[in-house]
């Protein structure tokens, strides 16, 4: 997935091998993509990643769904 246009994602050379992460965390962006693919709710994601706000999770899931829709 192309994370370059998601404002919540950053790539920091030397941080977690330069993989896309959610800004200010060490959580891989693709982790939210995987949770979304299996149909996890915002509450389920928040349980596993309490440092993420509900708003951030919603925005990430929306981004994932928009990317999937444009690829179809």
C-alpha angles and dihedrals in degrees: 000000000000107000096172094102097046109102092205095059130078138177115216116187109236094017113107090340093301094290120149110272136177107266115267093013141076091233114124114238089223089062090069089046090055093048090049092049091056091049099251116170124234088252092054092050091047090052090057095039108031092168090070118085121232089243093054091050092049091050092048093049090048090051091050092050092047091051091049091049093051091050093053 
